[in-house]
Amino acid sequence: MNEQVLGEYELPGDASRFLVFAQDIVDPQGEFLPAPEAAERLAARLEDVRNEPKQGKRDLLGVRVAVNLEVQGLLDEPLVLFSRLIPAEGTVIPEIWAQAMPICWFVANTEDDVGTLDVWVPLPEAAGLYQIDLIIAKPNALDVPLTSKRTEFLG
């Protein structure tokens, strides 16, 4: 990644925290963008993430969510876990945070598969209470979710 563009952020060693921003680093055909362009897009998205100062950089804040899964009858089918924020009454967030963002791709290895996904969901700069709406769907089929679940309010 481009150190000049992303240099102001305290970037985690665990790159999985950035899966939620994957749509910013690929083109519509799913190909990775050139590193400088991907870094600029990622930096633009990080501008809206809540952060706090840490050793002269911006430490990104979010929440870790454990998602327990039971998948039946979808052997070898790619699935996507999406998240979006639902603001509490009186809380205002930018529209992009209310849109479902892919945060994890997974595939069931058996007809009746179980597992747990540990994902990081960033929090928007605006303070307030939110629910995280977690949605599982097939790729390119978000309009037909297989299941969804909302968290308790957090902030």
PyMOL CGO cylinders between C-alpha atoms (Angstrom):
from pymol import cmd
from pymol.cgo import CYLINDER

trace = [
    CYLINDER, 0.00, 0.00, 0.00, 1.01, 3.57, -0.52, 0.3, 1, 1, 1, 1, 1, 1,
    CYLINDER, 1.01, 3.57, -0.52, 2.69, 4.75, 2.69, 0.3, 1, 1, 1, 1, 1, 1,
    CYLINDER, 2.69, 4.75, 2.69, 2.26, 8.44, 1.83, 0.3, 1, 1, 1, 1, 1, 1,
    CYLINDER, 2.26, 8.44, 1.83, -1.52, 8.17, 1.50, 0.3, 1, 1, 1, 1, 1, 1,
    CYLINDER, -1.52, 8.17, 1.50, -2.05, 5.82, 4.45, 0.3, 1, 1, 1, 1, 1, 1,
    CYLINDER, -2.05, 5.82, 4.45, 0.81, 7.08, 6.63, 0.3, 1, 1, 1, 1, 1, 1,
    CYLINDER, 0.81, 7.08, 6.63, -1.44, 8.94, 9.06, 0.3, 1, 1, 1, 1, 1, 1,
    CYLINDER, -1.44, 8.94, 9.06, -3.20, 5.73, 10.16, 0.3, 1, 1, 1, 1, 1, 1,
    CYLINDER, -3.20, 5.73, 10.16, -2.13, 3.18, 12.74, 0.3, 1, 1, 1, 1, 1, 1,
    CYLINDER, -2.13, 3.18, 12.74, -2.66, 0.15, 10.51, 0.3, 1, 1, 1, 1, 1, 1,
    CYLINDER, -2.66, 0.15, 10.51, -3.27, -3.18, 12.22, 0.3, 1, 1, 1, 1, 1, 1,
    CYLINDER, -3.27, -3.18, 12.22, -1.08, -6.19, 11.61, 0.3, 1, 1, 1, 1, 1, 1,
    CYLINDER, -1.08, -6.19, 11.61, -4.27, -8.18, 11.00, 0.3, 1, 1, 1, 1, 1, 1,
    CYLINDER, -4.27, -8.18, 11.00, -5.32, -7.26, 7.45, 0.3, 1, 1, 1, 1, 1, 1,
    CYLINDER, -5.32, -7.26, 7.45, -8.72, -8.93, 7.95, 0.3, 1, 1, 1, 1, 1, 1,
    CYLINDER, -8.72, -8.93, 7.95, -9.87, -5.68, 9.56, 0.3, 1, 1, 1, 1, 1, 1,
    CYLINDER, -9.87, -5.68, 9.56, -9.87, -4.20, 6.07, 0.3, 1, 1, 1, 1, 1, 1,
    CYLINDER, -9.87, -4.20, 6.07, -12.08, -6.82, 4.41, 0.3, 1, 1, 1, 1, 1, 1,
    CYLINDER, -12.08, -6.82, 4.41, -15.02, -4.52, 5.02, 0.3, 1, 1, 1, 1, 1, 1,
    CYLINDER, -15.02, -4.52, 5.02, -13.40, -2.07, 2.59, 0.3, 1, 1, 1, 1, 1, 1,
    CYLINDER, -13.40, -2.07, 2.59, -12.66, -4.67, -0.11, 0.3, 1, 1, 1, 1, 1, 1,
    CYLINDER, -12.66, -4.67, -0.11, -15.06, -3.05, -2.57, 0.3, 1, 1, 1, 1, 1, 1,
    CYLINDER, -15.06, -3.05, -2.57, -12.76, -0.01, -2.55, 0.3, 1, 1, 1, 1, 1, 1,
    CYLINDER, -12.76, -0.01, -2.55, -9.72, -1.91, -3.80, 0.3, 1, 1, 1, 1, 1, 1,
    CYLINDER, -9.72, -1.91, -3.80, -11.21, -3.90, -6.68, 0.3, 1, 1, 1, 1, 1, 1,
    CYLINDER, -11.21, -3.90, -6.68, -12.74, -2.85, -9.98, 0.3, 1, 1, 1, 1, 1, 1,
    CYLINDER, -12.74, -2.85, -9.98, -16.28, -3.90, -11.07, 0.3, 1, 1, 1, 1, 1, 1,
    CYLINDER, -16.28, -3.90, -11.07, -14.82, -7.11, -12.58, 0.3, 1, 1, 1, 1, 1, 1,
    CYLINDER, -14.82, -7.11, -12.58, -13.28, -8.07, -9.22, 0.3, 1, 1, 1, 1, 1, 1,
    CYLINDER, -13.28, -8.07, -9.22, -9.70, -7.35, -10.28, 0.3, 1, 1, 1, 1, 1, 1,
    CYLINDER, -9.70, -7.35, -10.28, -7.39, -5.60, -7.84, 0.3, 1, 1, 1, 1, 1, 1,
    CYLINDER, -7.39, -5.60, -7.84, -6.75, -1.93, -8.59, 0.3, 1, 1, 1, 1, 1, 1,
    CYLINDER, -6.75, -1.93, -8.59, -3.18, -0.66, -8.93, 0.3, 1, 1, 1, 1, 1, 1,
    CYLINDER, -3.18, -0.66, -8.93, -1.72, -0.14, -5.43, 0.3, 1, 1, 1, 1, 1, 1,
    CYLINDER, -1.72, -0.14, -5.43, -1.62, 3.71, -5.56, 0.3, 1, 1, 1, 1, 1, 1,
    CYLINDER, -1.62, 3.71, -5.56, -5.28, 3.92, -6.61, 0.3, 1, 1, 1, 1, 1, 1,
    CYLINDER, -5.28, 3.92, -6.61, -6.36, 1.32, -4.05, 0.3, 1, 1, 1, 1, 1, 1,
    CYLINDER, -6.36, 1.32, -4.05, -4.47, 3.19, -1.30, 0.3, 1, 1, 1, 1, 1, 1,
    CYLINDER, -4.47, 3.19, -1.30, -6.16, 6.48, -2.22, 0.3, 1, 1, 1, 1, 1, 1,
    CYLINDER, -6.16, 6.48, -2.22, -9.62, 4.88, -2.21, 0.3, 1, 1, 1, 1, 1, 1,
    CYLINDER, -9.62, 4.88, -2.21, -8.95, 3.15, 1.10, 0.3, 1, 1, 1, 1, 1, 1,
    CYLINDER, -8.95, 3.15, 1.10, -7.65, 6.39, 2.66, 0.3, 1, 1, 1, 1, 1, 1,
    CYLINDER, -7.65, 6.39, 2.66, -10.79, 8.22, 1.49, 0.3, 1, 1, 1, 1, 1, 1,
    CYLINDER, -10.79, 8.22, 1.49, -13.00, 5.58, 3.13, 0.3, 1, 1, 1, 1, 1, 1,
    CYLINDER, -13.00, 5.58, 3.13, -10.97, 5.65, 6.35, 0.3, 1, 1, 1, 1, 1, 1,
    CYLINDER, -10.97, 5.65, 6.35, -11.66, 9.38, 6.69, 0.3, 1, 1, 1, 1, 1, 1,
    CYLINDER, -11.66, 9.38, 6.69, -15.17, 8.49, 7.89, 0.3, 1, 1, 1, 1, 1, 1,
    CYLINDER, -15.17, 8.49, 7.89, -14.04, 5.87, 10.46, 0.3, 1, 1, 1, 1, 1, 1,
    CYLINDER, -14.04, 5.87, 10.46, -14.02, 6.84, 14.12, 0.3, 1, 1, 1, 1, 1, 1,
    CYLINDER, -14.02, 6.84, 14.12, -10.46, 7.07, 15.39, 0.3, 1, 1, 1, 1, 1, 1,
    CYLINDER, -10.46, 7.07, 15.39, -8.34, 8.25, 18.26, 0.3, 1, 1, 1, 1, 1, 1,
    CYLINDER, -8.34, 8.25, 18.26, -4.76, 9.51, 18.36, 0.3, 1, 1, 1, 1, 1, 1,
    CYLINDER, -4.76, 9.51, 18.36, -2.09, 6.90, 18.99, 0.3, 1, 1, 1, 1, 1, 1,
    CYLINDER, -2.09, 6.90, 18.99, 1.61, 7.70, 18.74, 0.3, 1, 1, 1, 1, 1, 1,
    CYLINDER, 1.61, 7.70, 18.74, 1.00, 10.52, 16.27, 0.3, 1, 1, 1, 1, 1, 1,
    CYLINDER, 1.00, 10.52, 16.27, -1.31, 8.46, 14.05, 0.3, 1, 1, 1, 1, 1, 1,
    CYLINDER, -1.31, 8.46, 14.05, -5.03, 7.78, 13.81, 0.3, 1, 1, 1, 1, 1, 1,
    CYLINDER, -5.03, 7.78, 13.81, -6.02, 4.46, 15.42, 0.3, 1, 1, 1, 1, 1, 1,
    CYLINDER, -6.02, 4.46, 15.42, -9.20, 3.16, 13.76, 0.3, 1, 1, 1, 1, 1, 1,
    CYLINDER, -9.20, 3.16, 13.76, -12.07, 2.18, 16.06, 0.3, 1, 1, 1, 1, 1, 1,
    CYLINDER, -12.07, 2.18, 16.06, -14.63, -0.50, 15.47, 0.3, 1, 1, 1, 1, 1, 1,
    CYLINDER, -14.63, -0.50, 15.47, -16.16, -3.55, 17.09, 0.3, 1, 1, 1, 1, 1, 1,
    CYLINDER, -16.16, -3.55, 17.09, -15.39, -7.23, 16.73, 0.3, 1, 1, 1, 1, 1, 1,
    CYLINDER, -15.39, -7.23, 16.73, -18.43, -9.38, 16.05, 0.3, 1, 1, 1, 1, 1, 1,
    CYLINDER, -18.43, -9.38, 16.05, -18.53, -13.16, 16.38, 0.3, 1, 1, 1, 1, 1, 1,
    CYLINDER, -18.53, -13.16, 16.38, -21.02, -14.68, 13.95, 0.3, 1, 1, 1, 1, 1, 1,
    CYLINDER, -21.02, -14.68, 13.95, -22.06, -18.28, 14.67, 0.3, 1, 1, 1, 1, 1, 1,
    CYLINDER, -22.06, -18.28, 14.67, -23.14, -20.04, 11.48, 0.3, 1, 1, 1, 1, 1, 1,
    CYLINDER, -23.14, -20.04, 11.48, -25.15, -23.13, 10.61, 0.3, 1, 1, 1, 1, 1, 1,
    CYLINDER, -25.15, -23.13, 10.61, -25.25, -23.70, 6.85, 0.3, 1, 1, 1, 1, 1, 1,
    CYLINDER, -25.25, -23.70, 6.85, -27.44, -26.45, 5.43, 0.3, 1, 1, 1, 1, 1, 1,
    CYLINDER, -27.44, -26.45, 5.43, -27.74, -27.60, 1.82, 0.3, 1, 1, 1, 1, 1, 1,
    CYLINDER, -27.74, -27.60, 1.82, -25.23, -25.12, 0.40, 0.3, 1, 1, 1, 1, 1, 1,
    CYLINDER, -25.23, -25.12, 0.40, -22.17, -27.34, -0.04, 0.3, 1, 1, 1, 1, 1, 1,
    CYLINDER, -22.17, -27.34, -0.04, -19.44, -25.59, -2.06, 0.3, 1, 1, 1, 1, 1, 1,
    CYLINDER, -19.44, -25.59, -2.06, -21.65, -22.50, -2.58, 0.3, 1, 1, 1, 1, 1, 1,
    CYLINDER, -21.65, -22.50, -2.58, -19.84, -19.20, -2.05, 0.3, 1, 1, 1, 1, 1, 1,
    CYLINDER, -19.84, -19.20, -2.05, -21.60, -17.00, 0.50, 0.3, 1, 1, 1, 1, 1, 1,
    CYLINDER, -21.60, -17.00, 0.50, -21.00, -13.45, 1.65, 0.3, 1, 1, 1, 1, 1, 1,
    CYLINDER, -21.00, -13.45, 1.65, -21.49, -11.88, 5.06, 0.3, 1, 1, 1, 1, 1, 1,
    CYLINDER, -21.49, -11.88, 5.06, -22.54, -8.24, 4.72, 0.3, 1, 1, 1, 1, 1, 1,
    CYLINDER, -22.54, -8.24, 4.72, -22.89, -5.60, 7.42, 0.3, 1, 1, 1, 1, 1, 1,
    CYLINDER, -22.89, -5.60, 7.42, -24.63, -2.26, 7.58, 0.3, 1, 1, 1, 1, 1, 1,
    CYLINDER, -24.63, -2.26, 7.58, -25.35, 0.14, 10.41, 0.3, 1, 1, 1, 1, 1, 1,
    CYLINDER, -25.35, 0.14, 10.41, -28.84, 0.94, 11.57, 0.3, 1, 1, 1, 1, 1, 1,
    CYLINDER, -28.84, 0.94, 11.57, -28.78, 4.21, 13.55, 0.3, 1, 1, 1, 1, 1, 1,
    CYLINDER, -28.78, 4.21, 13.55, -30.92, 4.67, 16.65, 0.3, 1, 1, 1, 1, 1, 1,
    CYLINDER, -30.92, 4.67, 16.65, -33.58, 7.35, 16.46, 0.3, 1, 1, 1, 1, 1, 1,
    CYLINDER, -33.58, 7.35, 16.46, -31.88, 10.74, 16.46, 0.3, 1, 1, 1, 1, 1, 1,
    CYLINDER, -31.88, 10.74, 16.46, -28.50, 9.40, 15.32, 0.3, 1, 1, 1, 1, 1, 1,
    CYLINDER, -28.50, 9.40, 15.32, -27.41, 10.60, 11.90, 0.3, 1, 1, 1, 1, 1, 1,
    CYLINDER, -27.41, 10.60, 11.90, -24.87, 8.72, 9.79, 0.3, 1, 1, 1, 1, 1, 1,
    CYLINDER, -24.87, 8.72, 9.79, -23.62, 9.17, 6.24, 0.3, 1, 1, 1, 1, 1, 1,
    CYLINDER, -23.62, 9.17, 6.24, -25.65, 7.14, 3.74, 0.3, 1, 1, 1, 1, 1, 1,
    CYLINDER, -25.65, 7.14, 3.74, -22.69, 4.92, 2.87, 0.3, 1, 1, 1, 1, 1, 1,
    CYLINDER, -22.69, 4.92, 2.87, -22.76, 3.45, 6.39, 0.3, 1, 1, 1, 1, 1, 1,
    CYLINDER, -22.76, 3.45, 6.39, -26.40, 2.41, 5.94, 0.3, 1, 1, 1, 1, 1, 1,
    CYLINDER, -26.40, 2.41, 5.94, -25.51, 0.44, 2.79, 0.3, 1, 1, 1, 1, 1, 1,
    CYLINDER, -25.51, 0.44, 2.79, -24.61, -3.23, 3.09, 0.3, 1, 1, 1, 1, 1, 1,
    CYLINDER, -24.61, -3.23, 3.09, -20.85, -3.76, 2.77, 0.3, 1, 1, 1, 1, 1, 1,
    CYLINDER, -20.85, -3.76, 2.77, -19.29, -7.20, 2.23, 0.3, 1, 1, 1, 1, 1, 1,
    CYLINDER, -19.29, -7.20, 2.23, -17.06, -8.13, 5.15, 0.3, 1, 1, 1, 1, 1, 1,
    CYLINDER, -17.06, -8.13, 5.15, -16.38, -11.82, 4.64, 0.3, 1, 1, 1, 1, 1, 1,
    CYLINDER, -16.38, -11.82, 4.64, -16.65, -14.50, 1.95, 0.3, 1, 1, 1, 1, 1, 1,
    CYLINDER, -16.65, -14.50, 1.95, -16.99, -18.15, 2.97, 0.3, 1, 1, 1, 1, 1, 1,
    CYLINDER, -16.99, -18.15, 2.97, -17.88, -21.58, 1.57, 0.3, 1, 1, 1, 1, 1, 1,
    CYLINDER, -17.88, -21.58, 1.57, -19.57, -24.49, 3.35, 0.3, 1, 1, 1, 1, 1, 1,
    CYLINDER, -19.57, -24.49, 3.35, -17.38, -27.61, 3.29, 0.3, 1, 1, 1, 1, 1, 1,
    CYLINDER, -17.38, -27.61, 3.29, -20.20, -30.06, 4.09, 0.3, 1, 1, 1, 1, 1, 1,
    CYLINDER, -20.20, -30.06, 4.09, -23.97, -30.29, 3.52, 0.3, 1, 1, 1, 1, 1, 1,
    CYLINDER, -23.97, -30.29, 3.52, -24.53, -29.39, 7.19, 0.3, 1, 1, 1, 1, 1, 1,
    CYLINDER, -24.53, -29.39, 7.19, -21.67, -27.08, 8.14, 0.3, 1, 1, 1, 1, 1, 1,
    CYLINDER, -21.67, -27.08, 8.14, -21.12, -24.99, 11.26, 0.3, 1, 1, 1, 1, 1, 1,
    CYLINDER, -21.12, -24.99, 11.26, -18.55, -22.38, 12.11, 0.3, 1, 1, 1, 1, 1, 1,
    CYLINDER, -18.55, -22.38, 12.11, -17.81, -19.02, 13.66, 0.3, 1, 1, 1, 1, 1, 1,
    CYLINDER, -17.81, -19.02, 13.66, -16.64, -15.93, 11.84, 0.3, 1, 1, 1, 1, 1, 1,
    CYLINDER, -16.64, -15.93, 11.84, -14.78, -13.29, 13.82, 0.3, 1, 1, 1, 1, 1, 1,
    CYLINDER, -14.78, -13.29, 13.82, -15.12, -9.99, 11.94, 0.3, 1, 1, 1, 1, 1, 1,
    CYLINDER, -15.12, -9.99, 11.94, -14.26, -6.36, 12.58, 0.3, 1, 1, 1, 1, 1, 1,
    CYLINDER, -14.26, -6.36, 12.58, -16.88, -3.71, 11.81, 0.3, 1, 1, 1, 1, 1, 1,
    CYLINDER, -16.88, -3.71, 11.81, -15.68, -0.09, 11.75, 0.3, 1, 1, 1, 1, 1, 1,
    CYLINDER, -15.68, -0.09, 11.75, -17.64, 2.63, 13.54, 0.3, 1, 1, 1, 1, 1, 1,
    CYLINDER, -17.64, 2.63, 13.54, -18.47, 5.89, 11.79, 0.3, 1, 1, 1, 1, 1, 1,
    CYLINDER, -18.47, 5.89, 11.79, -16.97, 9.17, 12.94, 0.3, 1, 1, 1, 1, 1, 1,
    CYLINDER, -16.97, 9.17, 12.94, -20.39, 10.40, 14.13, 0.3, 1, 1, 1, 1, 1, 1,
    CYLINDER, -20.39, 10.40, 14.13, -21.08, 9.43, 17.73, 0.3, 1, 1, 1, 1, 1, 1,
    CYLINDER, -21.08, 9.43, 17.73, -24.36, 7.76, 18.57, 0.3, 1, 1, 1, 1, 1, 1,
    CYLINDER, -24.36, 7.76, 18.57, -26.05, 4.41, 19.04, 0.3, 1, 1, 1, 1, 1, 1,
    CYLINDER, -26.05, 4.41, 19.04, -26.17, 1.85, 16.24, 0.3, 1, 1, 1, 1, 1, 1,
    CYLINDER, -26.17, 1.85, 16.24, -27.21, -1.68, 15.54, 0.3, 1, 1, 1, 1, 1, 1,
    CYLINDER, -27.21, -1.68, 15.54, -25.16, -3.79, 13.17, 0.3, 1, 1, 1, 1, 1, 1,
    CYLINDER, -25.16, -3.79, 13.17, -27.34, -5.59, 10.65, 0.3, 1, 1, 1, 1, 1, 1,
    CYLINDER, -27.34, -5.59, 10.65, -25.55, -8.77, 9.55, 0.3, 1, 1, 1, 1, 1, 1,
    CYLINDER, -25.55, -8.77, 9.55, -26.79, -10.33, 6.32, 0.3, 1, 1, 1, 1, 1, 1,
    CYLINDER, -26.79, -10.33, 6.32, -25.79, -13.56, 4.60, 0.3, 1, 1, 1, 1, 1, 1,
    CYLINDER, -25.79, -13.56, 4.60, -26.45, -13.83, 0.87, 0.3, 1, 1, 1, 1, 1, 1,
    CYLINDER, -26.45, -13.83, 0.87, -25.02, -15.39, -2.24, 0.3, 1, 1, 1, 1, 1, 1,
    CYLINDER, -25.02, -15.39, -2.24, -22.60, -13.16, -4.19, 0.3, 1, 1, 1, 1, 1, 1,
    CYLINDER, -22.60, -13.16, -4.19, -24.46, -10.58, -6.28, 0.3, 1, 1, 1, 1, 1, 1,
    CYLINDER, -24.46, -10.58, -6.28, -27.76, -11.54, -4.61, 0.3, 1, 1, 1, 1, 1, 1,
    CYLINDER, -27.76, -11.54, -4.61, -27.98, -9.16, -1.66, 0.3, 1, 1, 1, 1, 1, 1,
    CYLINDER, -27.98, -9.16, -1.66, -31.60, -8.44, -2.63, 0.3, 1, 1, 1, 1, 1, 1,
    CYLINDER, -31.60, -8.44, -2.63, -32.41, -12.08, -1.72, 0.3, 1, 1, 1, 1, 1, 1,
    CYLINDER, -32.41, -12.08, -1.72, -30.77, -12.58, 1.69, 0.3, 1, 1, 1, 1, 1, 1,
    CYLINDER, -30.77, -12.58, 1.69, -30.57, -16.11, 3.07, 0.3, 1, 1, 1, 1, 1, 1,
    CYLINDER, -30.57, -16.11, 3.07, -30.73, -14.83, 6.65, 0.3, 1, 1, 1, 1, 1, 1,
    CYLINDER, -30.73, -14.83, 6.65, -30.01, -11.73, 8.72, 0.3, 1, 1, 1, 1, 1, 1,
    CYLINDER, -30.01, -11.73, 8.72, -29.59, -10.75, 12.36, 0.3, 1, 1, 1, 1, 1, 1,
    CYLINDER, -29.59, -10.75, 12.36, -29.24, -7.44, 14.18, 0.3, 1, 1, 1, 1, 1, 1,
    CYLINDER, -29.24, -7.44, 14.18, -27.04, -6.83, 17.18, 0.3, 1, 1, 1, 1, 1, 1,
    CYLINDER, -27.04, -6.83, 17.18, -28.06, -4.98, 20.30, 0.3, 1, 1, 1, 1, 1, 1,
    CYLINDER, -28.06, -4.98, 20.30, -27.48, -1.22, 20.19, 0.3, 1, 1, 1, 1, 1, 1,
    CYLINDER, -27.48, -1.22, 20.19, -23.86, -0.20, 20.62, 0.3, 1, 1, 1, 1, 1, 1,
    CYLINDER, -23.86, -0.20, 20.62, -21.89, 2.95, 20.13, 0.3, 1, 1, 1, 1, 1, 1,
]
cmd.load_cgo(trace, "trace")
